[in-house]
Amino acid sequence: MIDTAPEFESAVLQRVAREVSGDPTIRVRACVATPITSGTSRSDVHRVVLDVESVSGGGQVSVFHKIYRNITKDGTLRAATDPIWKREVLLYESDLLGGVETGLRAARCLDIDWASPTECGLWLEDVGDLWSENWSIERYGLAARHLGQFNGHYVVENKVPDADFLFRDQWHRYLEWCGDGLERLEAHRTDPRVLAVYSEDTTTALLHLWSRREQLVSEVHASVPLSLGHGDTSGRNLYDAPQYPQQTVAIDWECVGLATLADDPARLLGSSIHWFFRGRMDEAGYLADSILTGYLEGLRDVGWDGDAAAVEQAFLAIAATIYGFSYTGFVGQILGEETEEYGRRAYGCTGEQVECHRREMGQFFSDIGTRYLTHPGKDRPRIGK
């Protein structure tokens, strides 16, 4: 046994090191595991640096390790048939990503180590630290083009999968989680503290959009085909990896599933605005236009010849509803006068800064929703204009 964390068997470490390096003579001498904040699954994630030697010399190899356990957030055991806890593992065990040659690629799986039927270790290549936080508007557009190529591939090749473990209708389920925030916003819309963040116009637009949400979902599903989607294309999950120039590497496939075309780029827009555009919301419209343009180009790259206006409608509807509705939960912090503590804890900024960003986000996504409802099809002006 190597002198390191007890869950890492020496044979597994050596196998991983040889897989990532391509050197069959490598031997692992030691390793250091550093914990990393995990994604939606709340799995234990570590960056593991291996100290290695081989016939060609010594050095270090860096990889990622994720532990998946079949337990819920409160520590109870899930049903044995529930795949949610191991969805990413099942994806890597499947052939769903095999033979897909597009600008988007998943981080390479190096090894899957099943400790028991309810616990699994997933070893992944280290893709570095160049995530999208500092991307240019144009680079976001390129990432969206890669997403379009990826989503479009399954539609054009008539290979949309139907595996049992895939997420289904995540958009509709997500909207169900937003009800409490909208109810609280409506109930306290005249409170001066709430009005300072959610103007009367913004609240009216969001509540009107909320009343139409079921219709929006039905319209999009009727007009845009389903494909395989990443499901959580947060800018925090997309990387420029040095080993894959001119490509976009996606990590954290825990929400992978069937979704309409435009779902992935809408999530890229909304999540990136949330995390990375505080103080620069004057660029949000241009970001949206770059992402949508790039995504449609990516669909065309792989031979998709469908209705671009329908995809744009879907893009607007998904972005407006998910990111217009979900952050209304902030009303709770406003009423509890917790914005200062919340801003410091969640974003490392002041309460005033987070209130300003929420105000600008609310206006932006309510405007997108209004644009969807009032400018059908080709009559709609471009978002960045």
TORMARTI-271461 format. One record per residue (C-alpha): residue number from 1; y, z, x. Coordinates in steps of 0.001 Angstrom, whole numbers, plus 500000, padded with zeros to 6 digits. Layout:
N
[NUM; [Y; Z; X]]
...
This chain:
385
[1; [500000; 500000; 500000]]
[2; [503472; 499080; 501338]]
[3; [505933; 501949; 501659]]
[4; [508138; 501009; 498687]]
[5; [508418; 501531; 494931]]
[6; [504978; 502505; 493521]]
[7; [504819; 499686; 490992]]
[8; [504874; 497035; 493732]]
[9; [501408; 496291; 495030]]
[10; [501307; 494940; 498582]]
[11; [499184; 491962; 497543]]
[12; [501690; 491037; 494843]]
[13; [504640; 491293; 497240]]
[14; [502934; 489072; 499759]]
[15; [502026; 486544; 497090]]
[16; [505624; 486456; 495859]]
[17; [507045; 486104; 499364]]
[18; [504733; 483191; 500139]]
[19; [505544; 481510; 496838]]
[20; [509316; 481670; 497246]]
[21; [509285; 480675; 500926]]
[22; [506498; 478130; 500883]]
[23; [505165; 479729; 504065]]
[24; [501472; 480733; 503773]]
[25; [501652; 482838; 506938]]
[26; [504282; 485297; 505715]]
[27; [503480; 488992; 505769]]
[28; [505676; 491582; 504040]]
[29; [506557; 494566; 506210]]
[30; [508791; 496500; 503779]]
[31; [511117; 496037; 500843]]
[32; [514180; 497572; 499218]]
[33; [514677; 497399; 495433]]
[34; [518197; 497689; 493971]]
[35; [518564; 498170; 490195]]
[36; [520532; 495515; 488274]]
[37; [522038; 495779; 484779]]
[38; [519618; 494009; 482437]]
[39; [520099; 491724; 479446]]
[40; [519389; 492071; 475745]]
[41; [515811; 493274; 476273]]
[42; [517037; 496248; 478340]]
[43; [514150; 495629; 480704]]
[44; [514161; 497250; 484143]]
[45; [515569; 494683; 486582]]
[46; [515727; 494939; 490374]]
[47; [516827; 492688; 493167]]
[48; [514058; 493112; 495722]]
[49; [514778; 492285; 499365]]
[50; [511576; 491760; 501345]]
[51; [511477; 492237; 505098]]
[52; [508982; 489600; 506278]]
[53; [507418; 488119; 509386]]
[54; [505436; 484940; 509958]]
[55; [504310; 482645; 512740]]
[56; [507789; 481104; 512699]]
[57; [509587; 484431; 513062]]
[58; [510954; 487233; 510865]]
[59; [513693; 487670; 508327]]
[60; [514349; 488629; 504734]]
[61; [513476; 487143; 501362]]
[62; [515316; 488112; 498174]]
[63; [513754; 487915; 494690]]
[64; [514205; 489469; 491248]]
[65; [511729; 491656; 489405]]
[66; [511857; 492428; 485663]]
[67; [509596; 494920; 483924]]
[68; [508887; 494285; 480245]]
[69; [507410; 497060; 478103]]
[70; [506333; 496951; 474469]]
[71; [508718; 499662; 473309]]
[72; [511820; 499692; 471130]]
[73; [515279; 500995; 472055]]
[74; [514387; 504451; 470731]]
[75; [511157; 504591; 472750]]
[76; [508639; 503863; 469991]]
[77; [505821; 501378; 470391]]
[78; [506226; 497955; 468794]]
[79; [503473; 496297; 466804]]
[80; [500882; 494718; 469091]]
[81; [501550; 491295; 467533]]
[82; [505348; 491451; 468036]]
[83; [506264; 488968; 470818]]
[84; [509921; 489973; 471137]]
[85; [509351; 492241; 474127]]
[86; [507627; 489546; 476206]]
[87; [509263; 486333; 474950]]
[88; [510573; 485311; 478378]]
[89; [507187; 485981; 479962]]
[90; [505434; 483869; 477330]]
[91; [507925; 481067; 477948]]
[92; [507113; 481033; 481656]]
[93; [503394; 481172; 480906]]
[94; [503729; 478162; 478596]]
[95; [504398; 474547; 479514]]
[96; [507526; 474232; 477322]]
[97; [509819; 473805; 480320]]
[98; [507412; 471586; 482224]]
[99; [508474; 468008; 482874]]
[100; [512031; 468574; 481635]]
[101; [514218; 466951; 484269]]
[102; [517817; 467652; 483275]]
[103; [520857; 469249; 484844]]
[104; [519853; 472594; 483326]]
[105; [516955; 474440; 484885]]
[106; [515419; 477869; 484511]]
[107; [515245; 480194; 487481]]
[108; [511822; 479622; 489043]]
[109; [509036; 482016; 488138]]
[110; [507182; 483214; 491239]]
[111; [504567; 485479; 489739]]
[112; [503591; 487289; 486552]]
[113; [501932; 490650; 487064]]
[114; [500327; 492190; 483968]]
[115; [499970; 495925; 484581]]
[116; [498505; 496430; 481095]]
[117; [498572; 494707; 477675]]
[118; [501875; 496510; 476991]]
[119; [503620; 496158; 480370]]
[120; [504346; 493142; 482515]]
[121; [506259; 492387; 485703]]
[122; [508061; 489045; 486004]]
[123; [509035; 487863; 489490]]
[124; [511852; 485295; 489695]]
[125; [513700; 483534; 492471]]
[126; [517097; 484926; 493454]]
[127; [519736; 482416; 492311]]
[128; [522627; 484214; 494005]]
[129; [525838; 485631; 492587]]
[130; [527829; 482495; 491693]]
[131; [527859; 482919; 487938]]
[132; [530453; 481319; 485696]]
[133; [533122; 484026; 485864]]
[134; [535258; 481950; 488230]]
[135; [534343; 478474; 487012]]
[136; [536999; 475878; 486363]]
[137; [537385; 474378; 482891]]
[138; [535737; 471230; 484264]]
[139; [532735; 473176; 485569]]
[140; [532196; 474658; 482120]]
[141; [532198; 471108; 480804]]
[142; [529531; 470144; 483335]]
[143; [527374; 473102; 482334]]
[144; [527740; 472035; 478697]]
[145; [526670; 468515; 479680]]
[146; [523543; 469990; 481249]]
[147; [522913; 471953; 478044]]
[148; [523266; 468742; 476056]]
[149; [520719; 467027; 478275]]
[150; [518319; 469930; 477867]]
[151; [518661; 470312; 474083]]
[152; [518706; 466556; 473571]]
[153; [515521; 466018; 475570]]
[154; [513328; 467750; 473002]]
[155; [514872; 465855; 470093]]
[156; [514773; 462425; 471727]]
[157; [511246; 462876; 473050]]
[158; [510110; 464314; 469702]]
[159; [508842; 467386; 471538]]
[160; [510556; 470197; 469644]]
[161; [508049; 473042; 470116]]
[162; [506675; 475375; 467471]]
[163; [505189; 478220; 469518]]
[164; [504826; 481494; 467626]]
[165; [506838; 483509; 470152]]
[166; [510026; 481437; 469823]]
[167; [513069; 482930; 468113]]
[168; [513890; 481232; 464809]]
[169; [517198; 481081; 462950]]
[170; [518919; 483501; 465300]]
[171; [522341; 482393; 464021]]
[172; [521592; 483427; 460447]]
[173; [520108; 486741; 461577]]
[174; [523120; 487381; 463760]]
[175; [525459; 486976; 460815]]
[176; [523547; 489661; 458929]]
[177; [524408; 492127; 461705]]
[178; [528150; 491464; 461311]]
[179; [528514; 492732; 457749]]
[180; [529605; 496269; 458614]]
[181; [532480; 495050; 460786]]
[182; [533784; 492682; 458107]]
[183; [533549; 495374; 455426]]
[184; [535489; 497799; 457593]]
[185; [538114; 495149; 458371]]
[186; [538571; 494385; 454674]]
[187; [538768; 498053; 453728]]
[188; [541416; 498866; 456367]]
[189; [543271; 495549; 456598]]
[190; [546639; 497163; 455692]]
[191; [546343; 500004; 458203]]
[192; [549189; 499469; 460732]]
[193; [546798; 500082; 463627]]
[194; [544453; 497368; 462358]]
[195; [547311; 494987; 461515]]
[196; [548491; 495234; 465114]]
[197; [545220; 493564; 466173]]
[198; [544129; 491629; 463075]]
[199; [547108; 490042; 461358]]
[200; [547030; 489417; 457627]]
[201; [546518; 485673; 458261]]
[202; [543628; 486287; 460669]]
[203; [541920; 488740; 458315]]
[204; [542332; 486416; 455336]]
[205; [540871; 483490; 457285]]
[206; [537915; 485519; 458571]]
[207; [537082; 486929; 455146]]
[208; [537282; 483462; 453597]]
[209; [534937; 482168; 456275]]
[210; [532630; 485146; 455666]]
[211; [532432; 484277; 451967]]
[212; [531292; 480768; 452920]]
[213; [528805; 481758; 455615]]
[214; [525616; 480922; 453690]]
[215; [527020; 477515; 452788]]
[216; [527956; 476870; 456421]]
[217; [524466; 477695; 457644]]
[218; [522892; 475434; 455011]]
[219; [525265; 472557; 455769]]
[220; [524630; 472720; 459504]]
[221; [520861; 472945; 459126]]
[222; [520918; 469946; 456782]]
[223; [522985; 467752; 459110]]
[224; [521933; 468640; 462667]]
[225; [518381; 468639; 464079]]
[226; [516646; 471629; 465612]]
[227; [515778; 471762; 469282]]
[228; [514671; 474248; 471899]]
[229; [517633; 476380; 472924]]
[230; [518242; 479082; 475499]]
[231; [519729; 481293; 472784]]
[232; [522025; 483376; 474999]]
[233; [524100; 480953; 477056]]
[234; [526572; 483596; 478017]]
[235; [528568; 482674; 481062]]
[236; [526854; 485706; 482598]]
[237; [523517; 483878; 482377]]
[238; [524531; 480564; 483965]]
[239; [524761; 480082; 487723]]
[240; [525663; 477704; 490515]]
[241; [522659; 478259; 492773]]
[242; [522985; 476970; 496350]]
[243; [519397; 475714; 496295]]
[244; [520116; 473499; 493257]]
[245; [523367; 471571; 493867]]
[246; [524845; 469688; 490899]]
[247; [522668; 471640; 488483]]
[248; [523159; 474698; 486287]]
[249; [520575; 477472; 486562]]
[250; [519911; 479624; 483492]]
[251; [518462; 483130; 483652]]
[252; [517452; 485618; 480922]]
[253; [515508; 483446; 478495]]
[254; [514793; 486435; 476260]]
[255; [516342; 484776; 473174]]
[256; [514771; 481334; 473662]]
[257; [513931; 479668; 470395]]
[258; [514558; 476961; 467847]]
[259; [518216; 476353; 467064]]
[260; [520400; 473499; 465900]]
[261; [522079; 471216; 468382]]
[262; [525454; 472791; 469289]]
[263; [524158; 476369; 469205]]
[264; [523944; 476724; 472995]]
[265; [527419; 475296; 473754]]
[266; [529000; 477365; 470952]]
[267; [527563; 480496; 472541]]
[268; [528789; 479365; 475958]]
[269; [532294; 479027; 474536]]
[270; [532393; 482312; 472648]]
[271; [530768; 484497; 475256]]
[272; [532831; 483060; 478112]]
[273; [536062; 483597; 476189]]
[274; [535001; 487160; 475488]]
[275; [534096; 488078; 479056]]
[276; [536251; 485897; 481274]]
[277; [539402; 484740; 479467]]
[278; [541279; 487994; 478968]]
[279; [544901; 487210; 479800]]
[280; [544287; 483453; 479789]]
[281; [543662; 482637; 476141]]
[282; [546197; 479808; 476418]]
[283; [543301; 477924; 478070]]
[284; [540769; 478621; 475313]]
[285; [541401; 475406; 473391]]
[286; [540948; 473308; 476515]]
[287; [537772; 475191; 477334]]
[288; [536409; 474431; 473854]]
[289; [537306; 470760; 474181]]
[290; [535728; 470521; 477650]]
[291; [532521; 472191; 476477]]
[292; [532205; 470042; 473353]]
[293; [532991; 466810; 475224]]
[294; [530528; 467650; 477991]]
[295; [527819; 468590; 475524]]
[296; [528107; 465315; 473603]]
[297; [527992; 463403; 476896]]
[298; [524809; 465266; 477806]]
[299; [523186; 464343; 474503]]
[300; [524061; 460692; 475115]]
[301; [522733; 460911; 478690]]
[302; [519193; 461443; 477376]]
[303; [519422; 458776; 474685]]
[304; [520411; 460768; 471623]]
[305; [522237; 458494; 469171]]
[306; [522873; 460877; 466281]]
[307; [526032; 461874; 464442]]
[308; [528522; 463351; 466930]]
[309; [530811; 464524; 464110]]
[310; [527976; 466608; 462643]]
[311; [527350; 468218; 466042]]
[312; [531062; 469011; 466339]]
[313; [530994; 470571; 462861]]
[314; [528035; 472711; 463902]]
[315; [529805; 473710; 467121]]
[316; [532866; 474876; 465176]]
[317; [530858; 476690; 462508]]
[318; [528619; 478585; 464930]]
[319; [531432; 479564; 467311]]
[320; [533769; 480633; 464501]]
[321; [531231; 482750; 462671]]
[322; [529401; 484451; 465534]]
[323; [532478; 485203; 467623]]
[324; [534962; 485544; 464789]]
[325; [532768; 488032; 462937]]
[326; [530933; 489999; 465615]]
[327; [533987; 491474; 467319]]
[328; [535412; 492860; 464065]]
[329; [533281; 495873; 464930]]
[330; [536256; 496752; 467146]]
[331; [537999; 498025; 464006]]
[332; [535889; 501163; 464420]]
[333; [537407; 501822; 467855]]
[334; [540904; 501141; 466478]]
[335; [540533; 503616; 463622]]
[336; [538950; 506197; 465901]]
[337; [541766; 505733; 468416]]
[338; [539139; 505068; 471071]]
[339; [540494; 501786; 472427]]
[340; [541639; 503233; 475752]]
[341; [538281; 504779; 476590]]
[342; [536465; 501715; 475237]]
[343; [538539; 499302; 477313]]
[344; [537933; 501250; 480512]]
[345; [534220; 501664; 479880]]
[346; [533370; 498177; 478606]]
[347; [535821; 495953; 480490]]
[348; [537584; 497960; 483152]]
[349; [540948; 497366; 481472]]
[350; [543471; 499338; 479421]]
[351; [543270; 499863; 475685]]
[352; [546379; 497719; 475275]]
[353; [544752; 494868; 477184]]
[354; [541561; 494947; 475139]]
[355; [543581; 495103; 471894]]
[356; [545590; 492075; 472991]]
[357; [542445; 490144; 473850]]
[358; [540799; 491027; 470541]]
[359; [543969; 489903; 468725]]
[360; [544021; 486554; 470511]]
[361; [540271; 486069; 470072]]
[362; [540519; 486815; 466350]]
[363; [543280; 484256; 465967]]
[364; [541424; 481641; 467992]]
[365; [538093; 481891; 466194]]
[366; [539657; 482186; 462748]]
[367; [541613; 479014; 463570]]
[368; [538372; 477282; 464558]]
[369; [536843; 478331; 461249]]
[370; [539847; 477050; 459334]]
[371; [539619; 473783; 461239]]
[372; [535980; 473470; 460189]]
[373; [536799; 474070; 456529]]
[374; [539913; 471885; 456272]]
[375; [539367; 468955; 458650]]
[376; [536048; 467266; 457884]]
[377; [534415; 464811; 460250]]
[378; [536504; 462273; 462120]]
[379; [539813; 463466; 460596]]
[380; [539689; 466633; 462722]]
[381; [542075; 466842; 465698]]
[382; [540546; 467809; 469008]]
[383; [540408; 471544; 469645]]
[384; [542517; 471562; 472793]]
[385; [545362; 469657; 471220]]
